[in-house]
């Protein structure tokens, strides 16, 4: 009950640093990606980094983050150097800035799912092409990518 209340009201809680790890993990699991905003993103990452340090974080699921901007997501990716898999599917505001940030900061990235990320353009594809460790790429329903980007 406590974890449920906290996960629904992260935007009004000044600090959760003193909470035990098991409670932090429960909050992260309960937090709906659809409700996540630019303001919530740093808090969610801080909680995640308390349970898994950034240098060991290999997977992030941002599927259906409908309210997180491209700028905020790009900034968040700069804190995840060990990331190997990320899912942005149906996060419609994710675009070229996030792809550029991944290319610059996540050199170990092996899997990128960006299905339905309608803000990715040919410029984002240029950034994706620089990801040398990338083995798995999903770009379906990205309607701003042309044949040139592919």
C-alpha contacts under 8 A as a table, 3 or more apart, distances in Angstrom:
res1	aa1	res2	aa2	distance
1	X	4	X	5.07
1	X	5	X	6.24
2	X	5	X	5.21
2	X	6	X	6.21
3	X	6	X	5.14
3	X	7	X	5.98
3	X	23	X	6.30
3	X	24	X	7.82
3	X	26	X	6.20
3	X	27	X	5.22
3	X	30	X	7.76
4	X	7	X	5.23
4	X	8	X	6.28
4	X	27	X	6.76
4	X	30	X	6.66
5	X	8	X	5.34
5	X	9	X	6.22
6	X	9	X	5.09
6	X	10	X	5.73
6	X	13	X	7.69
6	X	27	X	6.89
7	X	10	X	5.62
7	X	27	X	5.11
7	X	28	X	7.25
7	X	30	X	6.27
7	X	31	X	5.29
8	X	31	X	6.89
9	X	12	X	5.72
9	X	13	X	6.69
10	X	13	X	5.26
10	X	40	X	7.14
10	X	43	X	7.74
11	X	14	X	7.96
11	X	39	X	7.41
11	X	40	X	6.53
13	X	16	X	7.29
15	X	18	X	7.81
16	X	19	X	5.70
16	X	47	X	7.98
17	X	47	X	7.90
19	X	23	X	6.52
19	X	24	X	6.55
20	X	23	X	5.51
20	X	24	X	6.43
21	X	24	X	5.02
21	X	25	X	6.20
21	X	50	X	7.33
21	X	51	X	6.18
22	X	25	X	5.20
22	X	26	X	6.32
23	X	26	X	5.06
23	X	27	X	6.24
24	X	27	X	5.10
24	X	28	X	6.34
24	X	47	X	6.15
24	X	48	X	7.88
24	X	51	X	7.46
25	X	28	X	5.21
25	X	29	X	6.33
25	X	47	X	7.71
25	X	48	X	7.58
25	X	51	X	6.98
26	X	29	X	5.14
26	X	30	X	6.23
27	X	30	X	5.18
27	X	31	X	6.07
28	X	31	X	5.30
28	X	44	X	6.89
28	X	47	X	7.17
28	X	48	X	7.22
29	X	32	X	7.88
31	X	35	X	7.75
31	X	36	X	7.72
32	X	35	X	5.52
32	X	36	X	6.63
33	X	36	X	5.04
33	X	62	X	6.49
33	X	63	X	6.79
33	X	64	X	6.03
33	X	65	X	4.94
33	X	66	X	7.70
34	X	64	X	5.59
34	X	65	X	4.88
34	X	66	X	5.55
34	X	67	X	7.07
35	X	65	X	7.20
35	X	66	X	7.52
35	X	67	X	7.02
36	X	39	X	8.00
36	X	40	X	5.77
36	X	41	X	6.69
36	X	65	X	6.14
36	X	66	X	7.58
36	X	67	X	6.25
36	X	68	X	6.58
37	X	40	X	5.09
37	X	41	X	6.26
37	X	65	X	7.79
37	X	67	X	5.03
37	X	68	X	4.88
37	X	69	X	7.94
38	X	41	X	5.38
38	X	42	X	7.75
38	X	67	X	7.08
38	X	68	X	4.97
38	X	69	X	6.44
38	X	72	X	5.79
38	X	73	X	7.95
39	X	42	X	6.78
39	X	43	X	7.66
40	X	43	X	5.31
40	X	44	X	6.14
41	X	44	X	5.11
41	X	45	X	6.19
41	X	68	X	7.71
41	X	72	X	7.61
41	X	73	X	7.95
41	X	76	X	7.53
42	X	45	X	5.08
42	X	46	X	6.06
42	X	76	X	7.23
43	X	46	X	5.02
43	X	47	X	6.26
44	X	47	X	5.18
44	X	48	X	6.18
45	X	48	X	4.89
45	X	49	X	5.99
45	X	76	X	7.72
46	X	49	X	5.10
46	X	50	X	6.31
47	X	50	X	5.22
47	X	51	X	6.79
48	X	51	X	5.41
48	X	52	X	5.91
48	X	53	X	7.65
49	X	52	X	4.80
49	X	53	X	4.58
49	X	54	X	5.68
49	X	57	X	7.84
50	X	53	X	6.28
52	X	56	X	6.33
52	X	57	X	5.93
53	X	56	X	5.46
53	X	57	X	6.22
54	X	57	X	5.08
54	X	79	X	6.79
54	X	80	X	5.58
54	X	81	X	7.06
54	X	82	X	6.96
55	X	80	X	7.07
55	X	81	X	6.38
55	X	82	X	5.35
56	X	82	X	6.02
56	X	83	X	7.92
57	X	60	X	7.82
57	X	80	X	6.89
57	X	82	X	5.88
57	X	83	X	5.81
58	X	82	X	5.66
58	X	83	X	4.08
58	X	84	X	4.82
58	X	85	X	6.19
59	X	83	X	5.91
59	X	84	X	6.08
59	X	85	X	4.79
59	X	86	X	5.75
60	X	83	X	7.59
60	X	85	X	6.55
60	X	86	X	4.93
60	X	87	X	6.58
61	X	86	X	5.82
61	X	87	X	4.92
61	X	88	X	6.82
62	X	65	X	5.74
62	X	86	X	7.34
62	X	87	X	5.57
62	X	88	X	4.93
62	X	89	X	7.32
62	X	91	X	7.25
63	X	87	X	5.63
63	X	88	X	4.75
63	X	89	X	4.77
63	X	90	X	6.08
63	X	91	X	6.06
64	X	88	X	7.01
64	X	89	X	6.15
64	X	90	X	4.78
64	X	91	X	4.62
64	X	92	X	7.70
65	X	68	X	5.83
65	X	88	X	7.55
65	X	90	X	7.25
65	X	91	X	4.71
65	X	92	X	7.63
66	X	90	X	7.41
66	X	91	X	5.09
66	X	92	X	6.02
66	X	93	X	6.81
67	X	91	X	7.92
67	X	93	X	7.32
68	X	72	X	6.52
68	X	73	X	6.67
68	X	91	X	7.67
68	X	93	X	6.59
68	X	94	X	7.59
69	X	72	X	5.30
69	X	73	X	6.23
69	X	93	X	5.27
69	X	94	X	6.30
70	X	73	X	5.20
70	X	74	X	5.98
70	X	93	X	5.54
70	X	94	X	4.48
70	X	95	X	5.58
70	X	96	X	7.56
70	X	97	X	6.11
70	X	98	X	5.90
71	X	74	X	5.12
71	X	75	X	6.22
71	X	97	X	6.39
71	X	98	X	7.03
72	X	75	X	5.12
72	X	76	X	6.25
73	X	76	X	5.01
73	X	77	X	6.31
73	X	94	X	7.01
73	X	98	X	5.95
74	X	77	X	5.26
74	X	78	X	6.78
74	X	97	X	5.70
74	X	98	X	4.00
74	X	99	X	7.45
74	X	100	X	7.64
74	X	101	X	5.30
74	X	102	X	7.41
75	X	78	X	5.42
75	X	79	X	7.51
75	X	98	X	7.76
75	X	101	X	7.32
76	X	79	X	5.71
76	X	80	X	7.36
77	X	80	X	5.34
77	X	81	X	7.81
77	X	98	X	7.28
77	X	101	X	6.18
77	X	102	X	6.08
77	X	105	X	6.94
77	X	106	X	7.48
78	X	81	X	6.99
78	X	101	X	6.28
78	X	102	X	7.35
78	X	105	X	5.43
78	X	106	X	7.64
79	X	105	X	7.80
80	X	83	X	5.60
80	X	105	X	7.20
80	X	106	X	6.59
81	X	105	X	5.64
81	X	106	X	4.76
81	X	107	X	7.04
81	X	108	X	7.53
82	X	106	X	6.38
82	X	107	X	7.70
82	X	108	X	6.18
82	X	109	X	7.69
83	X	86	X	7.34
83	X	106	X	5.93
83	X	108	X	6.31
83	X	109	X	5.66
84	X	106	X	7.67
84	X	108	X	5.50
84	X	109	X	3.95
84	X	110	X	5.07
84	X	111	X	6.35
85	X	109	X	5.95
85	X	110	X	5.94
85	X	111	X	4.61
85	X	112	X	6.05
86	X	109	X	7.95
86	X	111	X	6.39
86	X	112	X	5.30
86	X	113	X	6.47
87	X	112	X	6.03
87	X	113	X	4.68
87	X	114	X	6.40
88	X	91	X	5.50
88	X	94	X	7.33
88	X	112	X	7.77
88	X	113	X	5.85
88	X	114	X	4.93
88	X	115	X	7.21
88	X	117	X	7.23
89	X	92	X	8.00
89	X	113	X	5.85
89	X	114	X	4.55
89	X	115	X	4.45
89	X	116	X	5.81
89	X	117	X	6.35
90	X	114	X	7.14
90	X	115	X	5.92
90	X	116	X	4.57
90	X	117	X	5.57
91	X	94	X	5.79
91	X	114	X	7.87
91	X	116	X	7.02
91	X	117	X	5.65
92	X	95	X	7.98
92	X	116	X	6.42
92	X	117	X	4.62
92	X	118	X	5.45
92	X	119	X	6.60
93	X	117	X	6.78
93	X	118	X	7.15
93	X	119	X	6.02
94	X	97	X	7.83
94	X	98	X	6.34
94	X	117	X	5.86
94	X	118	X	7.56
94	X	119	X	6.01
94	X	120	X	6.98
95	X	98	X	5.67
95	X	99	X	6.57
95	X	117	X	6.70
95	X	118	X	7.25
95	X	119	X	4.38
95	X	120	X	4.13
95	X	121	X	7.24
95	X	124	X	6.85
96	X	99	X	5.02
96	X	100	X	6.11
96	X	119	X	6.96
96	X	120	X	5.15
96	X	121	X	6.49
96	X	123	X	6.33
96	X	124	X	4.21
96	X	125	X	7.94
96	X	127	X	7.83
97	X	100	X	5.05
97	X	101	X	6.15
97	X	124	X	7.37
98	X	101	X	5.02
98	X	102	X	6.14
99	X	102	X	5.12
99	X	103	X	6.18
99	X	120	X	7.95
99	X	124	X	5.47
99	X	125	X	7.74
99	X	127	X	5.86
99	X	128	X	6.23
100	X	103	X	5.08
100	X	104	X	6.20
100	X	124	X	6.66
100	X	127	X	5.17
100	X	128	X	7.48
101	X	104	X	5.10
101	X	105	X	5.82
101	X	106	X	7.72
102	X	105	X	5.29
102	X	106	X	5.05
102	X	107	X	7.63
102	X	109	X	7.90
103	X	106	X	6.00
103	X	107	X	6.59
103	X	127	X	5.81
103	X	128	X	6.38
103	X	130	X	6.26
103	X	131	X	5.45
104	X	107	X	7.02
106	X	109	X	5.63
107	X	131	X	6.58
107	X	132	X	7.27
107	X	133	X	6.77
108	X	133	X	5.68
108	X	134	X	7.76
109	X	112	X	7.47
109	X	131	X	7.19
109	X	133	X	5.80
109	X	134	X	5.68
110	X	133	X	5.29
110	X	134	X	3.98
110	X	135	X	5.13
110	X	136	X	6.30
111	X	134	X	5.84
111	X	135	X	6.01
111	X	136	X	4.58
111	X	137	X	6.00
112	X	134	X	7.52
112	X	136	X	6.25
112	X	137	X	5.05
112	X	138	X	6.41
113	X	136	X	7.91
113	X	137	X	5.86
113	X	138	X	4.65
113	X	139	X	6.66
114	X	117	X	5.46
114	X	137	X	7.81
114	X	138	X	5.70
114	X	139	X	5.18
114	X	140	X	7.39
114	X	142	X	7.89
115	X	138	X	5.92
115	X	139	X	4.92
115	X	140	X	4.82
115	X	141	X	5.87
115	X	142	X	6.66
116	X	139	X	7.26
116	X	140	X	6.27
116	X	141	X	4.63
116	X	142	X	5.28
117	X	120	X	6.10
117	X	139	X	7.73
117	X	141	X	7.20
117	X	142	X	5.48
118	X	141	X	7.08
118	X	142	X	4.70
118	X	143	X	5.82
118	X	144	X	6.34
119	X	142	X	7.32
119	X	144	X	6.66
120	X	123	X	7.57
120	X	124	X	5.50
120	X	125	X	7.53
120	X	142	X	6.51
120	X	144	X	6.26
120	X	145	X	6.66
121	X	124	X	5.26
121	X	125	X	6.60
121	X	142	X	7.84
121	X	144	X	4.90
121	X	145	X	4.66
121	X	146	X	7.58
121	X	149	X	7.25
122	X	125	X	4.91
122	X	126	X	6.41
122	X	144	X	7.32
122	X	145	X	5.18
122	X	146	X	6.48
122	X	148	X	6.81
122	X	149	X	4.13
122	X	150	X	7.55
123	X	126	X	5.11
123	X	127	X	6.71
123	X	149	X	7.23
124	X	127	X	5.11
124	X	128	X	6.24
125	X	128	X	4.82
125	X	129	X	6.07
125	X	145	X	7.72
125	X	149	X	5.45
125	X	150	X	6.96
126	X	129	X	5.14
126	X	130	X	6.83
126	X	149	X	6.98
127	X	130	X	5.39
127	X	131	X	7.18
128	X	131	X	5.45
129	X	132	X	7.48
131	X	134	X	5.61
134	X	137	X	7.30
139	X	142	X	5.98
142	X	145	X	5.97
143	X	146	X	7.69
145	X	148	X	7.77
145	X	149	X	5.73
145	X	150	X	7.18
146	X	149	X	5.31
146	X	150	X	6.59
147	X	150	X	5.12
